[in-house]
């Protein structure tokens, strides 16, 4: 099971859409799945997802593999991280 935190416009894909909620999903994960596989499975269109994807606090690419116990943070395209170029990207 992984914990997925949704931000901005992506919050609508969470089960709990109350503005005061954390918009967190708990999703089972199968061996070898990538962030892209998970995003596709929960129904977020690729064009709505931004470049700011965090896996366990690290900026990551969609091709990075997830495992049980991971924490994933997803931001929409219109929520950019300032100074992103200073953070290493993990694949």
N, C-alpha and C positions, 0 to 999 in steps of 0.2 A: 504494500500500500504506500502511495506517495501522497504528500500534502501539496495541493496546488492553490496558490494565492493569486486571485485575479484582481486587476486594478483598472480604474477608469471605465471605459465603455465595455471592457471584457467582463465586468461584473455581472452582466445579464446572463452569462453562461453558468453562473453559480446557482445552486439549489435555493439558497437564501439570498434574496435580492433587496432586503431592507437596507436603506442607506447607512444605518448604524452598524450593520453586520460586517464581518471580516471578509465575506465572499471567498470562502475556502471550500475546496472540493477534496474529498479523500477518494483516490482512484487506485484500484488494484493494478499492479504492473506485472507484466510477463517478462521473462528473461530475454535480453537482447533488444528491448524496445528503446526507441530514441525519444527525445523531446518532441520531435515532429510527429511521431506515431501517437503520442499522448494527446497532443494538440488536435490532431485530426479526429481522434476517438471522442473527445469531449465536444467536438462540433464547432471549433473556432475556425472561421475561414482564414486562410493564410494571409490574405490581403489586409485583414484587420489587426494582425499581430505585428508589433513593432520589433525593433532590433534589440530591445532591452529585455533579455531573457536571462533569468538568474536561476542557477541550480546550486543549492546549498551556499548561497551568498556570492557565487562567482558568475560573472557574465559568461554566457555559454551560447554555443551555436545549436541549431535545431538538430544537428547530427549527433549530439552528445547522448550517450546511453544513460538511462535512468535505472535505479535499483530500489529495492524495497527500503523504505525509511527516508528517501530523499525528500527535499522540500524545493518546490518549483515556484518561481514568481514570474508572472506573465503580464506585460504591459502592452497597451495598444500602440499603434503607430503614432498617434498624436501626443504621446507622453514620452518625450525624449529625455535622456540622461545628459546633463551638461558635463562636458569634459570627459566624455566616454572614451576618448582616445588614450587616456591615461590609465585605463584599467585593462589588464590582460584578459584576452578572450580564451576560454577553455573549450576545447573540442572533444 
